Structures are given as structure tokens and as C-alpha cells.
Amino acid sequence: MHNHPSLMMSSVKNQFKKMLGYIWQYVYTSFLRYWLKWLVRQATGKCELQRICSGHKPGATRTTKAEYSLQSSKNKVLRGALETNKDKLEECVDQIMKVKNVKPQKDPLFKESLHTCLLQITGYSSLYTSVEDLRKEVFNSENQEHETMLLKLWDLLMPTIKLESRITKQWGDIGFQGDDPKTDFRGMGMLGLINLVFFSENYTEEARQVLSHANHPKLGYSYAIVGINLTEMAYSLLKSGALKPHFYNTVLGTPELWHFHQLYCYLAYEFDHFWVAEKPESIMHFNQYREKFHHIVKTHLQDPDVSLTLAVRSKN
């Protein structure tokens, strides 16, 4: 069976377009970008970072552009700024100002603006490290803290019903698969449990409402298992860098674990609304609806002004 000539031509055209794109990218980053920056600096008297900081309000657009500018720089000081420790950032900003010959009296707002951008950029990396550490921490029945947290989850969600024993079918009432929830935490480790507890503790009313929807005879889903699945979604979005616009818009400083848990609460609450509105035929179609929800979230994250925050107030 031969390929149709028009299909072959289309494939060749696409490959040619791709090749041109690579060539343009190479020429721009290696040569044109440098001279364009130089020309604009001569015309405005400001370096690229100054123009970014003065031309955009605090948030994702400004920080993303500053990040790209630092990444693309041929100067070691500027590139190194992306991996600087939080306590050395002020010194790092001073070094950048020296390299770029920025006079504080001529641009008094620059230092603080760049410092905020760097807090967000380096903070995102350290947040990922903290989240990854929790994901790698295995739930351990011998660890009293782990056990206490698991029992706390039950008490928050089922305040009027006592657990008959530590290993019991009752765990199915809050959406675990087996008689011992520890097996369900394998993929996301302690991160999955901490997220579930954080939502139940800070948004108790909402968490119980979501659980009641999850226990619906027709539209139900496994509350805890889906919760762990949403932790995986939040984790993968963080790892890929897709959450940068959200954190750059909502945290004017260093994003902390608390901010990641808040994002999880948004996903847990919004997924429940989405699921109820979609009315799936059965839980067997979960993956299909999860992907649809994931796509909606990723689309939101492409908006430079995105802020994935829960509309309801936290108890704490």
C-alpha cells in the first residue's frame, strides 16, 4: 500500500517548517536576541530585566519573562541567580545590578522587583523538592505520627462513627480500597495522606460535603482513592512547571508547602463539582473524566492571570 502523494507532501512541508523553526530559534537565541537587547538598551537606557520589572505588574507575566531573560543570558552571574539560596538572593541582586550597571538612584524600584521575582523562581524549585520528599516518604504503621494522622482523617470525616479497629472494612466508607489504607498510599506516599487531612481539617464542611457526593449510590466515587489521584495530578503539574503561573500570581514571595496543599484543596473541591455536573454513567469511566478535568485545569493554567484558589474561606 503506497502513501498518497498529497500526504507525503504535507509531511515534507511539516518537517521543513519544523526545521525552519529550529534554525530561527538558534539564530535568534545565539545572535539576534543579543543585538536586539543591545539596541533597545541604547534607545531606552535600561537593560532587559529593568524593562521587564518596570513594564509589568507583579505576577506571572513579569516573573516568567524575568526567568526567561536570566535563563537565556550568557552571563554566569545572571544564569546562576536561578539556583541561588534564599538567604543569598539580596547579594545576588546586588551582583546583577553591578553586572548590568543599574544605578539604584535612577531606578529605585528595580532591586525590590527583581528580588521578588527571584524569591518566586527559586521558591518554586525548593517547593518541588519539599513535595518530592513527602511523596517519597512511605506510610509506616510503626510510625506513631503517620498512624495519628490517618486516624485524624477518619475523625474529621466521620465524627459520629467510631472505628471498630485499625484494620477494618469501615475504611471503605471514606473511599479506601482495602481494610488497611496504608496500601493505597504507595504511589504518592505521605503526600497523599497529608493532602487528604489538610482538606478535611481546613475545609471540614466542604470535605464532608464532597464525601457525601462520593458516597452517592449512582454518582459515587472512592473519595480517598480519587483524592490520592488528585494529589498525583497536582504533583505532576508542579513537576512539569505548569503551576508556575498560578504560584507567581498568588504568592508574592516564596511558595511554601501550605500553598501546594491549598492548590490540592482547589482540585478536590472543583473535581467534585465537575463530576456531579458531568453525571458519569459509572466509576468505570473515571479515567476518561479525570483526563477531561486535567485538560480543563491545564487550559486555566495557560492564562497568564490564572489563580486556582478556592472560593470558600479556610477555617485556619
C-alpha positions in Angstrom: 0.0 0.0 0.0 1.6 3.3 -1.2 1.3 6.6 0.6 -0.8 9.2 -1.1 1.4 11.9 -2.8 -0.5 14.8 -1.1 0.0 13.1 2.3 3.7 12.8 1.6 3.9 16.4 0.5 2.1 17.5 3.7 4.6 15.5 5.8 7.6 17.0 4.0 6.1 20.5 4.5 5.7 20.0 8.2 9.2 18.7 8.6 10.5 21.7 6.6 8.5 24.1 8.8 9.9 22.4 11.9 13.5 22.7 10.6 12.9 26.4 9.8 11.6 26.8 13.3 14.7 25.2 14.9 17.0 27.3 12.6 15.2 30.5 13.5 15.3 29.7 17.3 19.0 29.0 17.0 19.7 32.2 15.1 17.5 34.3 17.4 19.0 33.0 20.7 22.6 32.8 19.5 22.8 36.1 17.7 19.7 38.3 17.1 18.5 38.4 20.7 21.8 39.8 21.9 21.9 42.6 19.4 18.2 43.4 19.7 18.7 43.8 23.5 21.7 46.0 22.9 19.9 48.3 20.5 16.9 48.6 22.9 19.2 49.3 25.8 20.9 52.1 23.8 17.4 53.6 23.0 15.9 53.3 26.5 18.9 53.4 28.8 17.5 50.3 30.6 18.6 46.7 30.5 16.1 43.9 29.6 15.5 43.0 33.3 14.8 46.6 34.1 12.3 46.9 31.3 10.5 43.7 32.4 10.3 44.8 36.1 9.1 48.3 35.2 6.8 47.2 32.3 4.7 44.6 34.2 2.8 44.4 37.4 4.0 41.8 40.0 2.8 38.3 38.9 3.2 35.5 36.4 3.9 37.6 33.3 6.7 39.6 35.0 8.3 36.7 36.8 8.1 34.4 33.7 9.7 37.0 31.5 12.5 37.6 34.1 13.1 33.9 34.4 13.4 33.5 30.6 15.8 36.5 30.5 18.0 35.0 33.2 18.0 31.6 31.6 18.9 33.0 28.2 21.8 35.2 29.5 25.3 34.4 28.5 26.5 35.9 31.9 27.2 33.3 34.6 26.0 35.6 37.4 22.6 36.0 35.8 22.2 32.3 35.0 23.4 31.4 38.5 20.7 33.6 40.1 18.1 30.9 39.2 19.8 28.5 41.7 20.7 30.8 44.5 19.8 30.1 48.1 17.0 32.2 49.6 19.4 33.8 52.1 21.8 34.9 49.4 19.3 36.4 47.0 19.8 40.0 48.1 23.5 39.7 47.5 22.8 38.1 44.1 20.5 41.0 43.1 23.4 43.4 44.0 25.7 41.4 41.8 23.2 41.5 38.9 22.9 45.3 39.3 26.6 45.7 39.2 27.0 43.5 36.1 24.2 45.3 34.4 25.3 48.7 35.6 21.9 49.6 37.1 22.1 52.6 39.4 19.6 52.4 42.4 19.1 56.2 42.4 18.0 56.1 38.7 15.7 53.0 39.1 14.8 52.8 42.8 12.1 50.1 42.4 14.2 47.6 40.4 16.0 45.9 43.3 12.9 45.0 45.2 11.1 43.9 42.0 13.9 41.6 40.9 14.2 40.2 44.4 10.5 39.3 44.4 10.9 37.6 41.0 13.9 35.6 42.3 12.0 34.6 45.5 9.3 33.1 43.4 11.6 31.4 40.8 13.9 29.8 43.4 11.0 29.2 45.7 9.2 27.1 43.1 12.2 24.8 42.8 12.6 24.4 46.6 8.8 23.7 46.8 9.1 20.9 44.3 12.0 19.4 46.4 9.8 19.5 49.6 6.8 18.0 47.8 9.0 15.3 46.3 10.4 14.4 49.7 6.9 13.9 51.1 5.9 11.8 48.1 8.9 9.5 48.7 8.1 9.2 52.4 6.4 5.8 52.7 3.4 5.4 55.1 4.7 3.3 58.0 2.3 1.7 60.5 5.1 1.6 63.1 5.4 5.4 62.9 3.1 7.0 65.5 2.8 10.3 63.6 1.7 8.5 60.5 -0.9 6.5 62.4 -2.2 9.5 64.3 -2.7 11.4 61.0 -4.6 8.5 59.4 -6.9 8.3 62.4 -7.4 12.0 62.4 -8.6 11.8 58.8 -11.3 9.4 60.0 -12.3 11.6 62.9 -12.6 14.7 60.7 -14.7 13.0 58.1 -16.8 10.6 60.3 -17.1 12.4 63.7 -20.2 10.5 64.8 -18.9 7.0 64.0 -16.1 5.2 65.8 -13.6 2.9 64.0 -14.2 -0.7 65.2 -10.5 -1.4 64.8 -7.4 -0.1 63.0 -7.9 -2.7 60.2 -11.5 -2.8 59.2 -13.9 -2.7 56.2 -15.1 0.7 57.6 -12.2 2.4 55.7 -14.3 1.8 52.6 -16.8 4.4 53.9 -14.3 7.1 53.2 -13.1 5.7 49.9 -10.2 3.4 50.7 -9.9 0.2 48.7 -9.0 -2.3 51.4 -9.2 -3.0 55.1 -5.9 -1.2 55.7 -5.5 2.2 54.0 -1.6 2.0 54.1 -1.6 0.0 50.8 -3.4 2.9 49.0 -0.7 5.4 49.7 2.0 3.6 47.7 2.1 5.9 44.7 2.1 9.3 46.5 3.4 8.3 49.9 2.7 10.6 52.8 1.9 13.5 50.4 -1.4 11.8 49.6 -2.4 11.5 53.3 -1.3 15.0 54.2 -3.4 16.4 51.4 -6.5 14.5 52.5 -6.0 15.6 56.1 -5.3 19.2 55.1 -8.5 19.5 53.1 -10.6 17.8 55.9 -9.0 20.0 58.6 -9.1 23.4 56.8 -12.3 22.9 54.9 -14.2 20.4 57.1 -17.7 21.3 55.9 -16.7 21.2 52.2 -14.7 17.9 52.7 -17.8 16.2 54.3 -20.0 17.6 51.5 -17.6 16.1 48.9 -17.6 12.8 50.8 -21.4 12.7 50.8 -21.3 13.2 47.0 -18.7 10.5 46.7 -21.0 8.1 48.6 -23.9 8.7 46.3 -25.5 5.4 45.2 -25.4 6.3 41.5 -22.8 9.1 41.0 -20.4 7.9 43.7 -16.7 7.5 43.6 -14.0 6.4 46.0 -13.3 9.6 48.0 -9.8 8.8 49.3 -8.6 7.0 46.2 -9.7 9.9 44.0 -8.1 12.3 46.5 -4.8 10.5 46.1 -5.2 10.5 42.4 -5.7 14.3 42.5 -2.5 14.6 44.6 -0.7 12.9 41.7 -2.3 15.4 39.3 -1.1 18.3 41.5 2.4 16.8 41.8 2.8 16.2 38.0 1.6 19.8 37.3 4.2 21.1 39.8 6.9 18.8 38.3 6.3 19.9 34.7 6.4 23.6 35.7 2.7 24.1 34.7 1.9 25.5 38.1 4.4 28.4 37.8 1.8 31.0 36.6 -0.6 30.1 39.5 2.1 30.4 42.2 3.7 33.5 40.6 0.3 35.2 40.7 -0.9 34.1 44.1 2.4 34.1 46.2 4.4 37.3 46.1 7.4 35.6 47.7 8.5 32.0 48.3 5.8 29.4 47.6 5.6 27.0 50.6 4.1 23.5 51.2 1.0 25.3 52.6 0.4 26.8 49.2 0.7 23.4 47.5 -1.9 21.9 49.9 -4.2 24.8 49.2 -4.0 24.1 45.5 -4.8 20.4 46.2 -8.0 21.7 48.1 -9.0 23.6 45.0 -8.6 20.5 42.8 -10.5 18.2 45.3 -13.4 20.7 45.6 -13.6 21.6 41.9 -13.3 17.9 40.7 -16.3 17.0 42.8 -18.3 19.9 41.2 -17.1 18.7 37.8 -18.0 15.1 38.5 -21.5 15.8 39.8 -22.2 18.2 36.8 -21.0 15.6 34.3 -23.1 12.8 35.7 -20.9 9.9 34.6 -22.6 6.6 33.9 -20.3 4.8 36.3 -17.0 4.9 38.1 -15.6 2.7 35.3 -15.3 5.8 33.2 -13.2 7.6 35.8 -10.0 7.8 33.7 -11.8 9.5 30.9 -13.4 12.1 33.2 -10.1 12.6 35.1 -8.4 13.4 31.7 -11.1 15.9 30.8 -10.8 17.6 34.2 -7.0 17.6 33.9 -7.3 19.3 30.5 -9.6 22.0 31.9 -7.1 22.7 34.7 -4.2 22.8 32.2 -6.2 25.2 30.0 -6.7 27.5 33.0 -3.0 27.5 33.7 -2.3 28.8 30.2 -3.9 32.1 31.2 -1.2 34.5 32.5 -3.5 35.9 35.1 -4.5 32.4 36.5 -5.3 31.9 40.2 -6.6 28.5 41.1 -7.9 29.4 44.6 -10.9 28.0 46.4 -13.8 30.4 46.5 -14.7 29.3 50.1 -12.8 30.5 53.1 -10.4 28.3 55.1 -11.1 27.7 58.8 -7.5 28.5 59.5 
